[in-house]
């Protein structure tokens, strides 16, 4: 017995604004039924003593520390600018 029907697949496709043929609906029904069956199989596993995790690997934060440091001066930041005015980058206008 199928856990999902062709009508349900068509309904979801309609909600997602997807055009599916009868043949595609049959194929998607079989594929989705297999996915649901696998999820049900996973539900049979005993997970009582398993701690919840957010990742399968024990990954630590690999980012550097956020420390304050001296940054470029305004003159240094603008020294290679093709055009500048009043201490700012000058760019072509795109609004007419």
C-alpha distances in whole Angstrom, upper triangle without the diagonal:
4,7,9,10,13,15,15,16,18,20,20,22,24,25,26,28,26,26,23,22,19,19,19,17,14,16,16,12,11,14,13,10,12,14,12,11,15,16,14,16,19,19,19,22,26,27,30,33,32,34,33,34,34,35,34,38,41,42,45,47,49,50,54,56,57,61,63,65,68,66,68,71,71,73,71,68,70,72,70,69,70,71,72,73,74,72,69,67,68,65,65,65,61,62,64
4,5,7,10,12,11,12,15,16,16,18,20,21,22,24,22,22,19,19,17,17,16,13,11,13,12,8,8,11,10,6,9,11,10,9,13,14,13,15,18,18,19,22,25,27,29,32,31,33,31,32,32,32,32,36,39,40,43,44,46,48,51,53,54,58,60,62,65,63,65,68,67,70,68,65,66,69,66,65,66,67,68,70,70,69,65,64,64,62,62,61,58,58,61
4,7,10,12,10,11,15,15,15,17,19,20,20,23,22,22,20,20,18,18,17,14,13,14,12,9,10,11,9,6,9,10,7,8,12,12,10,13,16,15,17,20,23,24,27,30,28,30,28,29,29,30,30,33,36,37,40,42,43,45,49,50,51,55,57,59,62,61,62,65,65,67,66,62,64,66,64,63,64,65,66,67,68,66,63,61,62,60,60,59,56,56,59
4,7,8,7,7,11,11,11,13,16,16,17,19,18,19,16,17,15,16,14,11,11,12,10,6,8,10,7,6,10,10,8,10,13,13,13,16,18,18,20,23,26,26,29,32,30,32,30,30,30,30,30,34,37,38,41,42,43,45,48,50,50,54,56,59,61,59,61,63,63,66,64,61,62,65,62,61,62,63,63,65,66,64,61,59,60,57,57,56,53,53,56
4,5,5,6,9,10,11,12,14,16,17,18,17,17,14,15,12,13,13,9,9,11,10,6,9,11,10,9,12,13,12,14,17,17,17,20,22,21,23,26,29,30,33,36,34,36,33,34,33,34,34,37,40,41,44,45,46,47,51,53,53,57,59,61,63,61,63,65,65,67,66,62,64,66,64,62,63,64,65,66,67,65,62,60,61,58,58,57,53,53,56
4,5,5,6,9,10,10,12,14,15,16,14,14,11,11,9,10,10,6,6,9,8,6,9,11,10,10,14,15,14,16,19,19,20,22,24,24,26,29,32,33,36,39,37,38,35,36,35,35,35,39,42,42,45,46,47,48,52,53,54,57,59,61,63,61,62,65,64,66,65,61,63,65,63,61,62,62,63,65,66,65,61,59,59,56,56,55,51,52,54
4,5,5,6,9,10,10,12,14,15,14,13,12,12,10,13,12,8,10,13,11,9,13,14,13,13,17,17,16,18,21,21,21,24,26,26,28,31,34,34,37,40,38,39,36,37,35,36,37,40,43,43,46,46,48,49,52,54,54,57,59,61,63,61,62,65,64,66,65,61,63,65,63,61,62,62,63,64,65,64,60,59,59,56,55,54,51,51,53
4,5,5,6,9,10,11,12,14,13,14,12,14,13,14,13,9,11,13,10,9,12,13,11,11,15,15,14,16,19,18,19,22,23,23,25,28,31,31,33,36,34,35,33,33,32,33,33,37,40,40,43,43,44,45,49,50,50,54,56,58,60,58,60,62,61,64,62,59,60,63,61,59,60,60,61,62,63,61,58,56,57,54,54,52,49,49,51
4,5,5,6,9,10,11,12,11,11,9,11,10,12,10,6,9,10,7,6,10,11,9,10,14,13,13,16,18,18,19,22,23,23,26,28,31,31,34,36,34,35,32,32,31,31,32,35,38,38,41,41,43,44,47,49,49,53,54,56,58,56,57,60,59,62,60,57,58,60,58,56,57,58,58,60,61,60,56,54,55,52,51,50,47,47,49
4,6,5,6,9,10,10,9,9,7,9,9,11,10,6,10,12,9,9,13,14,12,14,17,17,17,20,22,21,23,25,27,27,29,32,35,35,37,40,38,38,36,35,34,34,35,38,41,41,44,44,45,46,49,51,51,54,56,58,60,57,58,61,60,62,61,57,58,61,58,57,57,58,58,60,61,60,56,54,54,51,51,49,46,46,48
4,5,5,6,9,10,10,11,10,13,13,15,13,10,13,15,12,12,16,16,14,15,19,18,17,20,22,22,23,26,27,26,29,31,34,34,36,39,37,37,34,34,33,34,35,38,41,41,43,43,44,45,48,50,49,53,55,57,58,56,57,60,59,61,60,56,57,60,58,56,57,57,57,59,60,58,55,53,53,50,50,48,45,45,47
4,5,5,6,8,9,11,10,13,14,16,13,10,13,14,11,11,15,14,12,14,17,16,15,19,20,19,21,24,24,24,27,29,32,31,34,36,34,34,31,31,29,30,31,35,37,37,39,39,41,41,45,46,46,49,51,53,55,53,54,56,55,58,57,53,54,57,55,53,54,54,55,56,57,55,52,50,51,48,47,46,43,43,45
4,5,5,6,5,7,7,10,12,13,11,9,12,13,10,11,15,14,13,15,18,17,17,21,22,21,23,26,26,27,30,32,35,34,37,39,37,37,34,33,31,32,33,36,38,38,40,40,41,42,45,47,46,50,51,53,55,53,54,56,55,57,56,52,53,56,53,52,52,53,53,55,56,55,51,49,49,46,46,44,41,41,43
4,5,5,6,7,9,12,13,15,13,11,15,16,14,14,18,18,16,19,21,20,20,24,25,24,26,29,29,29,33,35,37,37,39,42,39,39,36,36,33,34,36,39,41,41,43,42,44,44,47,49,48,51,53,55,56,54,55,57,55,58,57,53,54,57,54,52,53,53,54,55,56,55,51,49,49,46,46,44,40,40,42
4,5,8,10,12,15,16,19,16,14,17,18,15,16,19,19,16,19,22,20,20,23,25,23,25,28,28,28,31,33,36,35,37,39,37,37,33,33,31,32,34,37,39,38,40,40,41,41,44,46,45,48,50,52,53,51,52,54,53,55,54,51,52,54,52,50,51,51,52,53,54,52,49,47,47,45,44,42,39,39,41
4,5,9,11,14,16,18,15,14,17,17,14,16,19,18,16,19,21,19,20,23,24,23,25,28,28,28,31,33,35,34,37,39,36,36,32,32,29,30,32,34,37,36,38,37,39,39,42,43,43,46,47,49,51,48,49,51,50,53,52,48,49,52,49,47,48,48,49,50,51,50,46,45,45,42,41,40,37,37,39
4,7,10,13,16,17,15,14,18,18,15,17,21,20,18,21,23,22,23,26,27,26,28,31,31,31,35,36,39,38,40,43,40,40,36,35,33,33,35,38,40,39,41,40,41,41,44,46,45,48,50,51,53,50,51,53,51,54,52,49,49,52,50,48,48,48,49,50,51,51,47,45,45,42,41,39,36,36,38
4,6,10,13,14,11,11,15,15,12,15,18,17,16,19,21,20,21,24,25,25,27,29,30,31,34,35,38,37,40,42,40,39,36,35,33,33,34,37,40,39,41,40,41,41,45,47,46,49,51,52,54,51,52,54,52,55,53,50,50,53,50,48,49,49,50,52,53,52,48,46,46,43,42,41,37,38,40
4,7,10,12,9,10,13,14,13,15,18,17,17,20,22,22,23,25,27,27,29,31,32,33,35,37,40,40,43,45,42,42,39,38,36,36,37,40,43,42,44,44,44,45,48,50,49,53,54,56,57,54,55,57,55,58,56,53,53,56,53,51,51,52,53,54,56,55,51,49,49,45,44,43,39,40,41
4,7,8,6,6,10,10,9,12,14,14,15,17,19,19,20,23,24,25,27,29,30,31,33,35,38,38,41,44,41,41,38,38,36,36,36,39,42,42,44,44,45,45,49,51,51,54,56,57,59,56,57,59,58,60,58,55,56,58,55,53,54,54,56,57,59,58,54,52,51,48,47,46,43,43,45
4,5,5,6,9,10,10,12,14,15,16,18,20,21,22,24,26,26,28,30,31,32,35,37,40,40,43,46,43,44,41,40,39,38,39,42,45,45,47,47,48,49,52,54,54,58,59,61,62,59,60,62,61,63,62,58,59,61,58,56,56,57,59,61,62,61,57,55,55,51,50,49,46,46,48
4,5,5,6,9,10,10,13,14,15,16,19,20,21,22,25,26,27,29,30,31,33,36,39,40,43,45,43,44,41,41,39,39,39,43,46,46,49,49,50,50,54,56,56,60,61,63,65,62,63,65,64,66,65,61,62,64,61,60,60,61,62,64,65,64,60,58,58,55,54,53,49,50,51
4,5,5,6,9,10,11,13,14,15,17,19,20,21,23,25,26,27,29,31,32,35,38,39,42,44,42,43,41,40,39,38,38,41,44,44,47,48,48,49,53,55,55,59,61,62,64,62,62,65,64,66,64,61,62,64,61,59,59,61,62,64,66,64,61,58,58,55,54,53,50,50,52
4,5,5,6,8,10,10,12,14,15,16,18,20,21,22,24,26,27,28,31,33,36,36,40,42,39,40,38,37,35,35,35,38,41,41,44,44,45,46,49,52,52,55,57,59,60,58,59,61,60,62,61,57,58,60,57,56,56,57,59,61,62,61,57,55,55,51,51,50,47,47,49
4,5,5,6,9,10,10,12,14,15,16,18,20,21,22,24,26,27,29,31,34,35,38,40,38,39,36,36,34,34,35,38,41,41,44,44,45,46,50,52,52,55,57,59,61,59,59,62,61,63,62,58,59,61,59,57,58,59,60,62,63,61,58,56,56,53,52,51,48,48,50
4,6,5,6,9,10,11,13,14,15,16,19,20,21,23,25,26,28,30,33,34,37,40,38,39,37,36,35,35,35,38,41,42,45,45,46,48,51,53,54,57,59,61,63,61,62,65,64,66,64,61,62,64,61,60,61,62,63,65,66,65,61,59,59,56,55,55,51,52,54
4,5,5,6,9,10,11,13,14,15,17,19,20,21,23,25,26,28,32,33,36,38,36,37,35,34,33,32,32,35,39,39,42,43,43,45,49,51,51,55,57,59,61,58,59,62,62,64,62,58,60,62,59,58,58,59,61,63,64,62,59,57,57,54,54,53,50,51,53
4,5,5,6,8,10,10,12,14,15,16,18,20,21,22,25,27,30,30,34,36,33,34,32,31,30,30,30,33,36,36,39,40,41,42,46,48,48,52,54,56,58,56,57,59,59,61,59,56,57,59,57,55,56,57,58,60,61,60,56,54,55,52,51,51,47,48,51
4,6,5,6,9,10,10,12,14,15,16,18,20,21,23,25,29,29,32,35,33,34,32,32,31,31,31,34,37,38,41,41,43,44,48,50,50,54,56,58,60,58,59,62,62,64,62,59,60,62,60,59,59,60,61,63,64,63,59,57,58,55,54,54,50,51,53
4,6,5,6,9,10,10,12,14,15,16,19,20,22,24,27,28,32,34,32,34,31,31,31,30,30,33,36,37,40,41,42,44,48,50,51,54,57,58,61,59,60,63,63,65,63,60,61,63,61,60,60,62,63,65,66,64,61,58,59,56,56,56,52,53,56
4,5,5,6,9,10,11,13,14,15,17,19,21,22,26,26,30,32,30,31,29,28,27,27,26,30,33,34,37,38,39,40,44,46,47,51,53,55,57,55,57,59,59,61,59,56,58,60,57,56,57,58,59,62,63,61,57,55,56,53,53,53,50,51,53
4,5,5,6,8,10,11,12,14,15,17,19,21,24,25,28,30,28,29,27,27,26,26,25,29,32,33,36,37,38,39,43,45,46,49,52,54,56,54,56,58,58,61,59,55,57,59,57,56,57,58,59,61,62,60,56,54,55,53,53,52,49,50,53
4,5,5,6,9,10,10,12,14,15,17,19,23,24,27,29,28,29,27,28,27,27,27,30,33,34,37,39,40,42,46,47,48,52,54,56,59,57,59,62,62,64,62,59,60,63,60,59,61,62,62,64,65,63,60,58,59,56,56,56,53,54,56
4,5,5,6,9,10,10,12,14,16,18,21,22,26,28,26,28,26,26,26,25,24,28,31,32,36,37,38,40,44,46,47,51,53,55,58,56,58,61,61,63,61,58,60,62,60,59,60,61,62,64,65,63,60,58,59,56,57,56,53,54,57
4,5,5,6,9,10,11,13,15,16,20,20,23,26,23,25,23,23,22,22,21,25,28,29,32,33,35,37,40,42,43,47,50,52,54,53,54,57,57,60,58,55,57,59,57,56,57,58,59,61,62,60,56,54,56,53,54,53,50,51,54
4,5,5,6,9,10,11,13,15,18,19,22,25,23,24,22,23,23,23,22,26,29,30,33,35,36,38,42,44,44,48,51,53,56,54,56,59,59,62,60,56,58,61,59,58,59,60,61,63,63,61,58,56,58,55,56,55,52,53,56
4,5,5,6,9,10,11,14,17,18,21,24,22,25,23,24,24,24,23,27,30,31,35,36,38,40,44,46,47,50,53,55,58,57,59,62,62,64,62,59,61,63,61,61,62,63,64,66,66,64,61,59,61,58,59,58,55,56,59
4,5,5,6,9,10,12,15,16,20,22,20,22,20,21,21,21,20,23,26,28,31,33,35,37,41,43,44,47,50,52,55,54,56,59,59,62,60,57,59,61,59,58,60,61,62,64,64,62,59,57,59,56,57,57,54,55,58
4,5,5,6,9,10,14,14,17,20,18,19,18,18,19,19,18,22,25,26,30,31,33,35,39,41,42,45,48,51,53,52,54,57,58,60,58,55,57,60,58,57,59,60,60,62,62,60,57,56,57,55,56,56,53,54,57
4,5,5,7,9,13,14,17,19,18,20,19,20,21,22,21,25,27,29,32,34,36,38,42,44,45,48,51,54,57,56,58,61,61,64,62,59,61,63,61,61,63,64,64,66,66,64,61,59,61,59,59,59,56,57,60
4,5,5,7,11,13,16,18,17,20,19,20,21,21,20,23,26,28,32,34,36,38,42,43,45,49,52,54,57,56,58,61,62,64,62,59,62,64,62,62,63,65,65,67,67,65,62,60,62,60,61,61,58,59,62
4,5,6,9,10,13,15,14,16,15,16,18,18,16,20,23,25,28,30,32,35,38,40,41,45,48,50,53,53,55,58,59,61,59,56,59,61,59,59,61,62,62,64,64,62,59,58,60,58,59,58,56,57,60
4,5,8,9,12,15,14,16,15,17,18,19,18,22,24,26,29,31,34,36,40,41,42,46,49,51,55,54,56,59,60,63,61,58,60,62,61,60,62,63,63,65,65,63,60,59,61,59,60,60,57,58,61
4,7,9,11,14,14,17,17,19,21,21,20,23,26,28,31,34,36,38,42,43,45,48,52,54,57,57,59,62,63,66,64,61,63,66,64,64,66,67,67,69,69,66,63,62,64,62,63,63,61,62,65
4,6,9,11,11,14,14,16,19,19,17,20,22,25,28,31,33,36,39,41,42,46,49,52,55,54,57,60,61,64,61,59,62,64,62,62,64,65,65,67,67,65,62,61,63,61,63,62,60,61,65
4,6,8,9,12,13,16,19,19,17,21,22,25,28,30,33,36,39,40,42,45,49,51,55,55,57,60,61,64,62,59,62,64,63,63,65,67,66,68,68,65,63,62,64,62,64,64,62,63,66
4,6,5,8,9,12,15,16,15,18,19,22,24,27,30,32,35,36,38,42,45,48,51,51,54,57,58,61,59,56,59,61,60,60,62,63,63,65,64,62,59,59,61,59,61,61,59,60,64
4,6,8,10,13,17,18,17,20,20,23,25,28,31,34,37,37,39,42,45,48,52,52,55,58,59,62,60,58,61,63,62,62,64,65,65,66,66,63,61,60,63,61,63,63,61,62,66
4,6,9,12,16,17,16,18,18,21,23,26,29,32,34,35,37,40,44,46,50,50,53,57,58,61,58,56,59,61,61,61,63,65,64,65,65,62,60,59,62,61,63,63,61,62,66
4,6,9,12,13,12,14,15,18,20,23,26,28,31,32,34,37,41,44,47,47,50,53,55,57,55,53,56,58,57,57,60,61,60,62,62,59,57,56,59,57,59,59,58,59,63
4,6,10,11,11,13,13,16,17,20,23,26,28,29,31,34,37,40,44,44,47,50,52,54,52,50,53,55,54,55,57,58,58,59,59,56,54,53,56,55,57,57,55,57,60
4,7,9,10,12,12,15,16,18,22,24,27,27,29,32,36,39,42,42,45,48,49,52,50,47,50,53,52,52,54,55,55,56,56,53,51,50,53,52,54,54,52,53,57
4,6,7,9,9,11,13,15,18,20,24,25,26,30,33,36,39,39,42,45,46,49,47,44,47,49,48,48,51,52,52,53,53,50,48,47,50,49,51,51,49,51,54
4,7,9,9,10,12,13,16,18,21,22,24,27,31,33,36,36,39,42,43,46,43,41,44,46,45,45,48,49,48,50,50,47,44,44,46,45,47,47,45,47,50
4,5,7,8,11,12,15,17,21,22,24,28,31,33,36,36,38,42,43,45,43,41,44,45,44,44,47,48,48,50,50,47,45,44,46,45,47,47,46,47,51
4,7,9,12,15,16,19,23,25,27,30,34,36,39,39,41,44,46,48,45,43,46,48,47,47,49,51,51,53,53,50,48,46,49,48,50,50,49,50,54
4,6,9,12,13,17,20,22,25,28,31,33,36,36,39,42,44,46,43,41,44,46,45,45,48,49,49,52,52,48,46,45,48,47,49,50,48,50,54
4,7,10,12,15,18,20,22,25,29,31,34,35,38,41,43,45,42,40,44,45,44,45,48,49,49,51,51,48,46,45,48,47,49,50,49,51,55
4,7,8,11,15,16,19,22,26,28,31,31,34,37,39,41,39,37,40,41,41,41,44,46,45,47,47,44,42,41,44,43,46,47,46,48,51
4,6,9,12,13,16,19,23,25,28,28,31,35,37,39,36,35,38,40,39,40,43,44,44,45,45,42,40,40,43,42,45,46,45,47,51
4,6,9,10,12,16,19,21,25,25,28,31,33,35,33,31,35,36,36,36,39,41,40,42,41,38,36,36,39,39,42,43,42,44,48
4,7,9,12,15,18,20,23,23,26,29,31,34,31,29,33,34,33,34,37,39,38,40,40,37,35,35,38,37,40,41,41,43,47
4,7,9,12,15,16,20,20,22,26,28,30,27,26,29,31,30,31,34,36,35,37,36,33,32,31,34,34,37,38,38,40,44
4,6,9,12,13,17,17,20,23,26,28,25,24,28,29,29,30,33,35,34,36,35,32,30,30,34,34,37,39,39,41,45
4,6,10,12,15,16,20,23,25,28,25,24,28,29,30,31,34,35,34,35,35,31,30,31,34,35,38,39,39,41,45
4,7,9,13,14,17,20,22,25,23,21,25,27,28,28,32,33,31,32,31,28,27,27,31,32,35,36,37,38,42
4,6,10,12,15,18,21,23,21,20,24,26,27,28,31,32,30,31,30,27,26,27,31,32,36,37,38,39,43
4,7,9,13,15,17,20,19,18,22,23,25,26,29,30,28,29,27,24,24,25,29,30,34,35,36,38,41
4,6,10,12,15,18,16,16,19,21,22,23,27,28,26,27,26,22,22,23,27,29,33,34,35,38,41
4,7,9,12,14,12,13,16,17,19,21,25,25,23,24,23,19,20,21,25,27,31,32,34,36,39
4,6,9,11,10,9,13,14,16,17,21,22,19,21,20,16,16,17,21,23,27,29,30,33,36
4,6,8,6,6,10,11,13,14,18,18,16,18,17,13,14,15,18,21,24,27,28,31,34
4,5,5,6,9,10,13,14,17,17,15,16,14,11,12,14,17,20,24,26,28,30,33
4,6,5,6,9,11,11,15,14,11,12,11,7,9,11,14,17,21,23,25,27,30
4,5,5,6,9,10,13,13,10,12,11,8,10,11,14,17,21,23,26,28,30
4,5,5,8,10,13,14,12,14,14,11,12,12,16,18,22,24,27,29,32
4,6,7,8,12,12,11,13,13,10,9,9,13,15,19,21,23,26,29
4,6,5,9,9,7,10,11,8,7,7,10,13,16,19,21,24,26
4,6,9,10,9,12,13,10,11,10,13,15,18,21,24,27,29
4,6,9,9,13,15,13,12,10,12,14,17,20,22,25,27
4,5,6,10,13,11,9,7,8,10,13,16,19,22,24
4,7,11,14,13,11,8,8,9,11,15,17,20,22
4,7,11,10,9,6,5,7,10,13,16,19,20
4,7,7,6,5,5,8,11,14,17,19,21
4,5,5,7,6,10,12,14,18,19,20
4,6,9,9,13,15,16,20,21,22
4,7,9,13,16,18,21,22,24
4,6,9,13,14,17,19,21
4,6,10,12,15,17,20
4,7,9,12,14,16
4,6,9,12,14
4,6,9,11
4,6,8
4,6
4
